[in-house]
Amino acid sequence: MSGKSVEGVWVQAAQGSGFSPWQGIGNGSTSRYWYTLPASIPFSLHVGCGGTTSAWAVSTTTPTTDGPVADFTCHDVSDQPEYGTCDLQ
């Protein structure tokens, strides 16, 4: 939401957690990521916005969801009530 670049995406799952490869689209505030889990299992994401790949300015978290494909909008503006969360679209 802030327009800060996405610096990383961590996929959290019971099996197969890890950093996701991703690609910035346009100015980098919108990104596409992909990650293949070893089974059809629920997962959540930790999305780093701003800062660097090793030190994120803000870490937002998605709700746990089932795949195989999910789109999220993450709230990384500190004065917003949804700050630090992401919504499933």
ABEGO torsion letter per residue (X at the ends): XAGBBBAEBBBBBABGBEBBBBBBBEAGABBBBBBBBABBBBBBBBBBBEEBAABBABBBBBBBBBOABBBBBBBABAABAABGBBBBX
